[in-house]
Amino acid sequence: MNGAKILVNGDKSLVNGVKILVDGAKRLVNGDKRLVDGAKRLVNGDKRLVDGDKTLVNGDKRLVDGDKTLVNGDKRLVDGDKTLVNGDKRLVDGDKTLVNGDKRLVDGVQRLIK
């Protein structure tokens, strides 16, 4: 993890044995190989295409317009460091991410994914 530290609920370790490897465009999460190459992302065989503000995932059209994201009827609002997703308050402040009461530290491109 290139020396990056992840702190979750006061425990400096990988949560629940989750391995997160970030090396350029490659990410390994729970054995799922996630490849990111430009606008193309392959996650568990699901081809995710991103073109401008449009994202097509398994036939689901995800529109992003400014601070609003509409995903299959779920309204996701992002305002500064606040993200509201289906009633879940997600706070991001610098390298700190608070998701449903779990304090997650993000350093550079490394992020803790449940």
C-alpha positions in Angstrom: 0.0 0.0 0.0 3.0 2.2 -0.5 3.3 3.1 3.1 -0.3 4.4 3.3 -2.1 3.9 6.6 -5.8 3.0 7.0 -7.3 3.8 10.3 -10.8 2.4 10.9 -12.6 2.7 14.3 -9.2 3.2 16.0 -7.8 0.0 14.5 -4.7 0.6 12.3 -5.1 -2.4 10.1 -6.9 -3.7 7.1 -10.6 -4.1 8.0 -11.9 -7.7 8.1 -8.9 -8.9 6.2 -9.7 -6.7 3.2 -6.8 -6.2 0.9 -6.7 -3.0 -1.1 -3.8 -2.7 -3.5 -3.6 0.5 -5.6 -0.8 0.6 -8.2 -1.5 3.1 -11.0 -4.6 1.9 -12.6 -4.9 -1.5 -10.9 -7.0 -2.1 -7.7 -7.5 -5.4 -5.9 -10.4 -5.5 -3.4 -11.4 -8.7 -1.7 -10.0 -10.7 -4.6 -11.9 -8.7 -7.1 -9.6 -7.3 -9.7 -10.6 -3.8 -10.7 -8.8 -2.5 -13.7 -9.1 1.2 -14.6 -7.8 2.3 -18.0 -8.8 5.8 -19.0 -12.6 5.8 -19.3 -13.0 2.0 -19.1 -13.4 0.0 -15.9 -13.7 -3.7 -15.6 -15.2 -5.0 -12.3 -15.9 -8.7 -11.9 -16.6 -8.9 -15.6 -18.9 -5.9 -15.6 -17.7 -3.4 -18.2 -18.2 0.1 -17.0 -17.9 2.8 -19.6 -17.5 6.5 -18.6 -17.9 9.1 -21.3 -18.2 12.7 -20.1 -21.1 12.8 -17.6 -22.5 9.4 -18.7 -21.7 6.1 -17.0 -23.1 2.9 -18.4 -22.9 -0.1 -16.0 -24.7 -3.3 -17.0 -27.3 -1.3 -18.9 -27.8 1.1 -16.0 -27.5 4.7 -17.1 -25.9 6.8 -14.5 -26.1 10.6 -15.1 -23.9 13.0 -13.3 -24.8 16.7 -13.6 -22.8 19.1 -11.4 -23.3 18.0 -7.8 -26.2 15.8 -8.5 -26.0 12.1 -9.3 -29.0 10.0 -10.3 -28.5 6.3 -10.2 -31.5 4.1 -10.9 -33.8 6.6 -9.2 -31.5 7.0 -6.2 -30.7 10.7 -5.7 -27.1 11.2 -4.6 -26.3 14.7 -3.6 -22.7 15.9 -3.1 -22.2 19.4 -1.6 -18.6 20.2 -0.6 -17.6 17.6 1.9 -21.1 16.2 2.4 -22.5 13.3 0.4 -26.0 12.0 1.0 -26.7 8.6 -0.4 -30.1 7.1 0.4 -30.0 8.7 3.8 -26.4 7.6 4.6 -24.4 10.7 5.5 -20.9 10.4 4.1 -18.5 13.1 5.2 -15.2 13.7 3.4 -12.7 16.2 4.8 -9.2 16.1 3.4 -8.0 12.6 4.0 -10.8 11.7 6.4 -13.9 9.9 5.3 -16.8 9.2 7.6 -19.3 6.6 6.3 -22.1 5.6 8.6 -20.1 6.2 11.7 -17.0 4.4 10.4 -14.0 6.7 10.3 -12.0 5.9 7.2 -8.8 7.6 6.3 -7.9 8.1 2.7 -4.3 8.8 1.8 -3.6 9.7 -1.8 -5.3 7.3 -4.2 -5.8 4.6 -1.5 -9.3 4.2 -0.2 -10.9 1.7 2.1 -13.8 -0.1 0.4 -16.1 -2.2 2.5 
